[in-house]
């Protein structure tokens, strides 16, 4: 009974992780589309307006300073790259999340490969930026990969059993 409960809990964790990745993909997609509609100067004004209160309370806030610096140096080329990246990344995540939740066996190795690429890319970026957020996102992706791998093994074993009994 304990084994079945553990499998059920791990399956629910897998489903929750995949749903969260899908929601993240939708948010990235929306963000990419919205980014296309804002000029670099407009984005800079928006960031200044959104961070003004925080900066007044804590003038040495490194996150606010980093956001303002990033917005200040935001070019059209950067805007187009960021938009394309967010839209592509979002579409891919949503597609894979839906396919995983529909238990398409091909989606499991595909999702593992895509997440492995994200982990490698994020790790390389971490080496350059030392961003704690990037490190946390990478750790989350690794946990999701473990859940996907475990679920894939269960699904593949069920498929082999079904084929063998046919």
N, CA and C of each residue as an Amber inpcrd file, in Angstrom:
protein
   498
   0.8200000  -1.1950000   0.0000000   0.0000000   0.0000000   0.0000000
   0.8590000   1.2530000   0.0000000   1.9420000   1.2840000   0.8110000
   2.8280000   2.4340000   0.8720000   3.4720000   2.7220000  -0.4690000
   3.8320000   1.6530000  -1.2050000   4.4320000   1.8110000  -2.5350000
   3.4620000   2.4990000  -3.4940000   2.1910000   2.0790000  -3.4570000
   1.1650000   2.6540000  -4.3280000   0.9360000   4.1240000  -3.9930000
   0.9480000   4.4540000  -2.7020000   0.7530000   5.8360000  -2.2700000
   1.9230000   6.6940000  -2.7450000   3.1520000   6.1540000  -2.6520000
   4.3430000   6.8850000  -3.1110000   4.2640000   7.1250000  -4.6100000
   3.8380000   6.1160000  -5.3740000   3.6970000   6.2640000  -6.8190000
   2.6550000   7.3290000  -7.1280000   1.5510000   7.2880000  -6.4230000
   0.4890000   8.2670000  -6.6420000   0.9740000   9.6790000  -6.3130000
   1.7000000   9.8340000  -5.2130000   2.2350000  11.1410000  -4.8280000
   3.2260000  11.6380000  -5.8660000   4.1090000  10.7650000  -6.3230000
   5.0830000  11.1600000  -7.3490000   4.3860000  11.5070000  -8.6610000
   3.3370000  10.7840000  -8.9770000   2.5800000  11.0960000 -10.1960000
   1.9210000  12.4720000 -10.0830000   1.3490000  12.7490000  -8.9220000
   0.7380000  14.0750000  -8.7130000   1.7960000  15.1820000  -8.7540000
   2.9680000  14.9220000  -8.1920000   4.0650000  15.9000000  -8.2690000
   4.4810000  16.1360000  -9.7190000   4.5600000  15.0500000 -10.4950000
   4.8740000  15.1570000 -11.9110000   3.8370000  16.0350000 -12.6150000
   2.5690000  15.7430000 -12.3780000   1.5050000  16.5180000 -13.0240000
   1.5660000  17.9920000 -12.6170000   1.7840000  18.2540000 -11.3450000
   1.8600000  19.6460000 -10.8680000   3.0530000  20.3670000 -11.5050000
   4.1880000  19.6870000 -11.5840000   5.3770000  20.3000000 -12.1820000
   5.1470000  20.6090000 -13.6580000   4.5070000  19.6920000 -14.3650000
   4.2440000  19.9030000 -15.7940000   3.2280000  21.0230000 -15.9970000
   2.2080000  21.0770000 -15.1490000   1.2330000  22.1650000 -15.2400000
   1.9280000  23.5040000 -14.9830000   2.7890000  23.5550000 -13.9760000
   3.5230000  24.7940000 -13.6870000   4.4190000  25.1940000 -14.8580000
   5.0600000  24.2260000 -15.4990000   5.8800000  24.5290000 -16.6820000
   4.9940000  25.0550000 -17.8110000   3.7950000  24.4860000 -17.9520000
   2.8710000  24.9660000 -18.9750000   2.4080000  26.3840000 -18.6960000
   2.0720000  26.6820000 -17.4380000   1.6710000  28.0400000 -17.0530000
   2.8290000  29.0050000 -17.2790000   4.0300000  28.5830000 -16.9070000
   5.2290000  29.3930000 -17.1530000   5.3780000  29.6710000 -18.6520000
   5.1220000  28.6650000 -19.4710000   5.1960000  28.8440000 -20.9220000
   4.1640000  29.8460000 -21.4290000   2.9530000  29.7830000 -20.8850000
   1.9020000  30.7400000 -21.2740000   2.3170000  32.1570000 -20.8900000
   2.8620000  32.3170000 -19.6770000   3.3130000  33.6360000 -19.2310000
   4.4640000  34.1590000 -20.0970000   5.3790000  33.2770000 -20.4810000
   6.4750000  33.6900000 -21.3690000   5.9320000  34.1180000 -22.7310000
   4.9870000  33.3620000 -23.2310000   4.3620000  33.6910000 -24.5160000
   3.6880000  35.0600000 -24.4550000   2.9100000  35.2950000 -23.4090000
   2.2460000  36.5930000 -23.2280000   3.2840000  37.7060000 -23.0800000
   4.3140000  37.4520000 -22.2800000   5.3720000  38.4450000 -22.0940000
   6.0800000  38.7820000 -23.3870000   6.3510000  37.7760000 -24.2000000
   7.0130000  38.0070000 -25.4870000   6.1690000  38.8370000 -26.4270000
   4.8690000  38.5560000 -26.4630000   3.9620000  39.3190000 -27.3200000
   3.8470000  40.7590000 -26.8090000   3.7020000  40.9190000 -25.4880000
   3.6130000  42.2690000 -24.9170000   4.8970000  43.0580000 -25.1630000
   6.0200000  42.3810000 -25.0530000   7.3050000  43.0440000 -25.2790000
   7.4050000  43.5970000 -26.6910000   6.8050000  42.8930000 -27.6480000
   6.8060000  43.3740000 -29.0300000   6.0520000  44.6900000 -29.1820000
   5.0750000  44.9040000 -28.3060000   4.2250000  46.0870000 -28.4520000
   4.7600000  47.3140000 -27.7120000   5.8580000  47.1780000 -26.9870000
   6.4100000  48.2880000 -26.2130000   7.7330000  48.7250000 -26.8390000
   7.9110000  50.0250000 -26.9870000   9.1830000  50.5410000 -27.5010000
  10.2280000  50.4620000 -26.3900000  11.5180000  50.4440000 -26.7470000
  12.5440000  50.4410000 -25.7010000  12.4100000  51.6380000 -24.7450000
  12.0870000  52.8170000 -25.2820000  11.9080000  54.0000000 -24.4240000
  10.6950000  53.8160000 -23.5100000   9.6120000  53.2480000 -24.0440000
   8.4190000  52.9780000 -23.2480000   8.7000000  51.9750000 -22.1490000
   9.4850000  50.9510000 -22.4670000   9.8590000  49.9510000 -21.4660000
  10.6830000  50.6060000 -20.3620000  11.6030000  51.4700000 -20.7470000
  12.4210000  52.1710000 -19.7630000  11.5400000  53.0150000 -18.8380000
  10.5850000  53.7550000 -19.4080000   9.6680000  54.5650000 -18.5960000
   8.8390000  53.6800000 -17.6600000   8.3880000  52.5320000 -18.1580000
   7.5930000  51.6100000 -17.3470000   8.4080000  51.0850000 -16.1620000
   9.6380000  50.6720000 -16.4210000  10.5010000  50.1550000 -15.3500000
  10.7740000  51.2550000 -14.3200000  11.0530000  52.4610000 -14.7790000
  11.2950000  53.5700000 -13.8550000  10.0470000  53.8150000 -13.0000000
   8.8680000  53.8300000 -13.6260000   7.6230000  54.0670000 -12.8870000
   7.3580000  52.9530000 -11.8760000   7.6030000  51.6980000 -12.2770000
   7.3200000  50.5710000 -11.3890000   8.3100000  50.4540000 -10.2360000
   9.5160000  50.9700000 -10.4160000  10.5490000  50.8150000  -9.3850000
  10.7640000  52.0810000  -8.5580000  10.1030000  53.1600000  -8.9090000
  10.3170000  54.4420000  -8.2410000  10.0390000  54.3600000  -6.7320000
   8.9340000  53.7530000  -6.3500000   8.5680000  53.6340000  -4.9340000
   9.6120000  52.8240000  -4.1670000  10.0100000  51.6930000  -4.7450000
  10.9980000  50.8220000  -4.0940000  12.3300000  51.5390000  -3.9380000
  12.7340000  52.2870000  -4.9540000  14.0000000  53.0170000  -4.9110000
  13.9550000  54.1260000  -3.8600000  12.7820000  54.7380000  -3.6810000
  12.6340000  55.7800000  -2.6660000  12.7890000  55.1910000  -1.2600000
  12.2800000  53.9600000  -1.0760000  12.3780000  53.3010000   0.2270000
  13.7710000  52.7420000   0.4850000  14.3890000  52.2060000  -0.5680000
  15.7010000  51.5660000  -0.4180000  16.5850000  51.9400000  -1.6060000
  17.3010000  53.0730000  -1.5050000  18.0820000  53.5870000  -2.6320000
  19.1930000  52.6390000  -3.1270000  19.6430000  51.7130000  -2.2730000
  20.7280000  50.8020000  -2.6580000  20.2250000  49.4350000  -3.1090000
  18.9470000  49.3110000  -3.4420000  18.3670000  48.0270000  -3.8630000
  19.0280000  47.5750000  -5.1630000  19.7830000  46.4780000  -5.1010000
  20.5480000  46.0200000  -6.2720000  19.6360000  45.5090000  -7.3870000
  18.4900000  44.9210000  -7.0050000  17.5740000  44.4080000  -8.0230000
  16.9640000  45.5520000  -8.8260000  16.5470000  46.6090000  -8.1370000
  15.9800000  47.7730000  -8.8200000  17.0430000  48.4070000  -9.7190000
  18.2450000  48.5250000  -9.1920000  19.3340000  49.1070000  -9.9940000
  19.6110000  48.2560000 -11.2290000  19.6000000  46.9450000 -11.0610000
  19.8440000  46.0500000 -12.1970000  18.7230000  46.1470000 -13.2270000
  17.4780000  46.1940000 -12.7590000  16.3420000  46.3340000 -13.6830000
  16.4180000  47.6490000 -14.4570000  16.7150000  48.7250000 -13.7540000
  16.8130000  50.0300000 -14.4180000  17.9700000  50.0530000 -15.4160000
  19.0860000  49.4540000 -15.0410000  20.2300000  49.4030000 -15.9490000
  19.8900000  48.5930000 -17.2040000  19.2360000  47.4520000 -17.0030000
  18.8460000  46.6060000 -18.1400000  17.8680000  47.3370000 -19.0490000
  16.8840000  48.0020000 -18.4640000  15.8910000  48.7310000 -19.2630000
  16.5330000  49.8980000 -19.9990000  17.4990000  50.5460000 -19.3590000
  18.1660000  51.6930000 -19.9730000  18.9660000  51.2750000 -21.2130000
  19.5400000  50.0810000 -21.1910000  20.3480000  49.6150000 -22.3130000
  19.5850000  48.7420000 -23.2920000  18.2720000  48.7580000 -23.2160000
  17.4240000  47.8920000 -24.0340000  17.2690000  48.4740000 -25.4410000
  17.8510000  47.8060000 -26.4280000  17.7860000  48.2810000 -27.8200000
  16.6710000  47.5520000 -28.5720000  16.3940000  48.0220000 -29.7820000
  15.3960000  47.3290000 -30.6330000  15.8470000  45.9060000 -30.9220000
  17.1420000  45.7290000 -31.1660000  17.6770000  44.3920000 -31.4580000
  17.4660000  43.4750000 -30.2490000  17.7550000  43.9950000 -29.0620000
  17.5600000  43.2120000 -27.8410000  16.0810000  42.8990000 -27.6510000
  15.2330000  43.8810000 -27.9210000  13.7870000  43.6970000 -27.7870000
  13.3020000  42.5750000 -28.7020000  13.7350000  42.5940000 -29.9600000
  13.3070000  41.5550000 -30.9020000  13.8290000  40.1780000 -30.5010000
  15.0940000  40.1250000 -30.0470000  15.6510000  38.8470000 -29.6040000
  14.8770000  38.3260000 -28.3900000  14.6750000  39.2020000 -27.3980000
  13.9750000  38.7860000 -26.1740000  12.5510000  38.3350000 -26.4850000
  11.8720000  39.0600000 -27.3760000  10.5060000  38.6880000 -27.7550000
  10.4830000  37.3210000 -28.4320000  11.3730000  37.1290000 -29.3940000
  11.4280000  35.8490000 -30.1070000  11.7820000  34.7140000 -29.1500000
  12.7180000  34.9720000 -28.2480000  13.1290000  33.9650000 -27.2760000
  11.9470000  33.5810000 -26.3810000  11.2650000  34.5910000 -25.8350000
  10.1340000  34.3170000 -24.9380000   8.9920000  33.6070000 -25.6580000
   8.6790000  34.0450000 -26.8550000   7.5850000  33.4140000 -27.6080000
   7.9480000  31.9750000 -27.9630000   9.1500000  31.7650000 -28.4950000
   9.5810000  30.4090000 -28.8510000   9.6490000  29.4970000 -27.6380000
  10.2480000  29.9890000 -26.5790000  10.3840000  29.2370000 -25.3340000
   9.0000000  28.9000000 -24.7820000   8.0950000  29.8810000 -24.8090000
   6.7440000  29.6750000 -24.2890000   5.9600000  28.6520000 -25.0860000
   5.9970000  28.7700000 -26.4030000   5.2720000  27.8260000 -27.2660000
   5.7950000  26.4080000 -27.0400000   7.1090000  26.2570000 -26.9760000
   7.7190000  24.9430000 -26.7700000   7.2930000  24.3510000 -25.4280000
   7.3200000  25.1540000 -24.3670000   6.9230000  24.6590000 -23.0470000
   5.4580000  24.2390000 -23.0170000   4.5920000  25.0580000 -23.5950000
   3.1570000  24.7250000 -23.5970000   2.9190000  23.4470000 -24.3950000
   3.5260000  23.3480000 -25.5700000   3.3610000  22.1660000 -26.4160000
   3.8220000  20.9050000 -25.6820000   5.0050000  20.9690000 -25.0630000
   5.5180000  19.7960000 -24.3540000   4.6780000  19.4790000 -23.1140000
   4.2310000  20.5010000 -22.3940000   3.4130000  20.2600000 -21.2010000
   2.1080000  19.5650000 -21.5750000   1.4500000  20.0470000 -22.6080000
   0.1950000  19.4220000 -23.0560000   0.4590000  17.9830000 -23.4950000
   1.5330000  17.7780000 -24.2400000   1.8540000  16.4280000 -24.7230000
   2.1820000  15.4890000 -23.5690000   2.8870000  15.9810000 -22.5590000
   3.1990000  15.1500000 -21.3910000   1.9300000  14.8060000 -20.6120000
   1.0710000  15.7890000 -20.4330000  -0.1680000  15.5200000 -19.6920000
  -1.0950000  14.5800000 -20.4490000  -0.9670000  14.5490000 -21.7790000
  -1.7580000  13.6070000 -22.5830000  -1.0610000  12.2520000 -22.6830000
   0.0770000  12.1370000 -21.9890000   0.8660000  10.9000000 -21.8820000
   1.3630000  10.3880000 -23.2310000   1.7580000  11.2860000 -24.1080000
   2.3850000  10.9140000 -25.3760000   3.8090000  10.4510000 -25.0620000
   4.1040000   9.1920000 -25.3020000   5.4110000   8.6480000 -24.9190000
   6.5800000   9.3970000 -25.5520000   6.4480000   9.8390000 -26.8010000
   7.5340000  10.5650000 -27.4600000   7.8480000  11.8870000 -26.7580000
   6.8600000  12.4510000 -26.0340000   7.0500000  13.7540000 -25.3930000
   7.9990000  13.6700000 -24.1980000   8.0890000  12.5160000 -23.5670000
   8.9470000  12.3890000 -22.3870000  10.4180000  12.5830000 -22.7420000
  10.9650000  11.8120000 -23.7090000  12.3690000  12.0680000 -24.0630000
  12.5660000  13.4430000 -24.6960000  11.5680000  13.9240000 -25.4400000
  11.6830000  15.2590000 -26.0420000  11.7690000  16.3200000 -24.9490000
  10.9200000  16.2200000 -23.9390000  10.9390000  17.1810000 -22.8350000
  12.2570000  17.0930000 -22.0620000  12.7380000  15.8700000 -21.8600000
  14.0250000  15.7090000 -21.1700000  15.1640000  16.3660000 -21.9590000
  15.1500000  16.1970000 -23.2690000  16.1910000  16.8010000 -24.1040000
  16.1160000  18.3270000 -24.0580000  14.9000000  18.8600000 -24.1670000
  14.7250000  20.3170000 -24.1340000  15.1490000  20.8660000 -22.7720000
  14.7050000  20.2320000 -21.6990000  15.0940000  20.7010000 -20.3680000
  16.5990000  20.5770000 -20.1450000  17.2060000  19.5270000 -20.6900000
  18.6620000  19.3830000 -20.5680000  19.3680000  20.5490000 -21.2600000
  18.8640000  20.9500000 -22.4220000  19.4380000  22.1120000 -23.1090000
  19.2610000  23.3800000 -22.2750000  18.0870000  23.5530000 -21.6760000
  17.8510000  24.7080000 -20.8140000  18.8200000  24.7040000 -19.6300000
  19.0100000  23.5320000 -19.0280000  19.9080000  23.4190000 -17.8710000
  21.3400000  23.7850000 -18.2770000  21.7860000  23.2900000 -19.4200000
  23.1420000  23.6190000 -19.8870000  23.2650000  25.1120000 -20.1460000
  22.2930000  25.6760000 -20.8610000  22.3180000  27.1110000 -21.1680000
  22.2970000  27.9390000 -19.8880000  21.3720000  27.6020000 -18.9730000
  21.2600000  28.3400000 -17.7160000  22.5230000  28.2040000 -16.8830000
  23.1500000  27.0400000 -16.9070000  24.3920000  26.8360000 -16.1550000
  25.5130000  27.7030000 -16.7200000  25.5840000  27.7670000 -18.0450000
  26.5950000  28.6230000 -18.6640000  26.3420000  30.0890000 -18.3360000
  25.0740000  30.4890000 -18.3570000  24.7290000  31.8720000 -17.9930000
  25.0600000  32.1320000 -16.5180000  24.8210000  31.1380000 -15.6640000
  25.1140000  31.3030000 -14.2460000  26.6100000  31.5440000 -14.0270000
  27.4350000  30.8220000 -14.7550000  28.8890000  31.0010000 -14.6260000
  29.2700000  32.4500000 -14.9140000  28.5720000  33.0740000 -15.8660000
  28.8640000  34.4720000 -16.2210000  28.1920000  35.4740000 -15.2960000
  26.9560000  35.1840000 -14.8470000  26.1880000  36.1900000 -14.1050000
  26.1580000  35.9700000 -12.5950000  26.3380000  34.7290000 -12.1570000
  26.2360000  34.3600000 -10.7340000  24.8640000  34.7310000 -10.1580000
  23.8340000  34.6230000 -10.9970000  22.4730000  34.9660000 -10.5890000
  21.8780000  33.8400000  -9.7590000  21.4780000  34.1660000  -8.5300000
  20.8540000  33.1800000  -7.6540000  19.5390000  32.6900000  -8.2520000
  18.7760000  33.5970000  -8.8720000  17.5160000  33.2170000  -9.5030000
  17.7520000  32.1750000 -10.6000000  18.7760000  32.3660000 -11.3970000
  19.1120000  31.4210000 -12.4640000  19.4890000  30.0590000 -11.8700000
  20.2040000  30.0860000 -10.7680000  20.5840000  28.8420000 -10.1010000
  19.3410000  28.1030000  -9.5810000  18.4090000  28.8430000  -9.0150000
  17.1690000  28.2470000  -8.5060000  16.3440000  27.6690000  -9.6540000
  16.2160000  28.4320000 -10.7620000  15.4680000  27.9340000 -11.9250000
  16.0990000  26.6700000 -12.4900000  17.4220000  26.6160000 -12.4930000
  18.1240000  25.4290000 -12.9870000  17.8570000  24.2350000 -12.0770000
  17.8910000  24.4550000 -10.7730000  17.5960000  23.3750000  -9.8230000
  16.1650000  22.8720000 -10.0020000  15.2230000  23.7860000 -10.2020000
  13.8270000  23.3910000 -10.4340000  13.7300000  22.5560000 -11.7050000
  14.4090000  22.9840000 -12.7750000  14.3850000  22.2110000 -14.0260000
  14.9460000  20.8090000 -13.8300000  15.9750000  20.6810000 -13.0120000
  16.5580000  19.3560000 -12.7530000  15.5560000  18.4780000 -11.9930000
  14.8690000  19.0470000 -11.0170000  13.8380000  18.2870000 -10.2800000
  12.7290000  17.8560000 -11.2370000  12.2880000  18.7510000 -12.1070000
  11.2520000  18.4190000 -13.0860000  11.7490000  17.3040000 -14.0080000
  13.0150000  17.3630000 -14.4000000  13.5790000  16.3020000 -15.2530000
  13.5220000  14.9470000 -14.5500000  13.8400000  14.9180000 -13.2650000
  13.7860000  13.6620000 -12.5060000  12.3500000  13.1340000 -12.4750000
  11.3770000  14.0210000 -12.2540000   9.9740000  13.6020000 -12.2340000
   9.5310000  13.0890000 -13.6120000   9.9540000  13.7630000 -14.6670000
   9.6060000  13.3230000 -16.0260000  10.2390000  11.9690000 -16.3120000
  11.5010000  11.7990000 -15.9570000  12.2090000  10.5290000 -16.1910000
  11.5110000   9.3860000 -15.4560000  11.1410000   9.6310000 -14.2010000
  10.4530000   8.6090000 -13.4250000   9.1030000   8.2570000 -14.0420000
   8.3550000   9.2700000 -14.4380000   7.0380000   9.0430000 -15.0430000
   7.1830000   8.3160000 -16.3810000   8.2140000   8.6670000 -17.1390000
   8.4630000   8.0160000 -18.4310000   8.7370000   6.5260000 -18.2260000
   9.5480000   6.1900000 -17.2430000   9.8510000   4.7840000 -16.9620000
   8.5760000   4.0240000 -16.6090000   7.7100000   4.6340000 -15.8080000
   6.4360000   3.9990000 -15.4270000   5.5640000   3.8010000 -16.6630000
   5.4270000   4.8570000 -17.4790000   4.5830000   4.7920000 -18.6910000
   5.1420000   3.7690000 -19.6920000   6.4450000   3.7660000 -19.8810000
   7.0630000   2.8270000 -20.8270000   6.8690000   1.3830000 -20.3540000
   6.9990000   1.1420000 -19.0440000   6.7910000  -0.2060000 -18.5020000
   5.3370000  -0.6310000 -18.6930000   4.4010000   0.2770000 -18.4900000
   2.9840000  -0.0300000 -18.7000000   2.7270000  -0.3610000 -20.1690000
   3.3580000   0.3800000 -21.0610000   3.1810000   0.1340000 -22.5050000
   3.7650000  -1.2290000 -22.8890000   4.9470000  -1.5610000 -22.3650000
   5.5540000  -2.8720000 -22.6520000   4.6670000  -3.9970000 -22.1370000
   4.0980000  -3.8120000 -20.9590000   3.2210000  -4.8160000 -20.3700000
   1.9510000  -4.9840000 -21.2200000   1.4140000  -3.8700000 -21.7010000
   0.2180000  -3.9130000 -22.5430000   0.4910000  -4.6440000 -23.8370000
   1.6400000  -4.3550000 -24.4520000   2.0040000  -4.9760000 -25.7360000
   2.2640000  -6.4710000 -25.5170000   2.9300000  -6.8290000 -24.4120000
   3.2490000  -8.2210000 -24.1380000   1.9870000  -9.0520000 -23.9000000
   0.9690000  -8.4460000 -23.3110000  -0.2570000  -9.1920000 -23.0290000
  -1.1950000  -9.2480000 -24.2310000  -0.8620000  -8.5220000 -25.2970000
  -1.7260000  -8.5370000 -26.4950000  -1.5070000  -9.7360000 -27.3440000
